[in-house]
């Protein structure tokens, strides 16, 4: 079995899980998340003694593809349960002279050194906040948060010379040295 896939996924108190065929829906204090999973992996709810309600994923064979799929489906279910119970967030730093971020309704407007502001539509299951140069993207769906964060970051990649741009919180950008200017001497 897959080392990851053989572990049962514990369902925390206050989280409800519905499994129908290969469709899973998880409701929790932070919201609800649903996903259609691959048909090859069998998913079921069981009561494990001493642990409580658990979700168990089983694969049909020990083929290489089934092993990989088993671990993937297990991690997706784990992320759904964690997103519904705790939620996820990503932070991005905005560095640059005159850079501005404005959030109005479901639109994120970035004025980041281009001739025109960049307007991004915030997906409905994601919450975006801006405070003191940090954009916080949070919600229940880890995949949607990652995609939207990468769209924000790619709108102005960090410049390795001036270190201006948008980067993930804590990301290290190696500063490059600019062009060296030497002394100009006249040929006397």
Secondary structure, DSSP 8 states (H G I E B T S, - for coil): --TTTTS-EE--TT-EEEEETTEEEEEETTEEEEEE--TTSEEEEEEETTTEEEEEEE-S---HHHHHHHHHHHHHHHHHHHHHHT-EEEEEEEESTT-EEEEETTEEEEESSSSS-EEEE--TTEEEEEETTEEEEEES-HHHHHHHHHHHHHTSB--TTT--EEEETT------------------
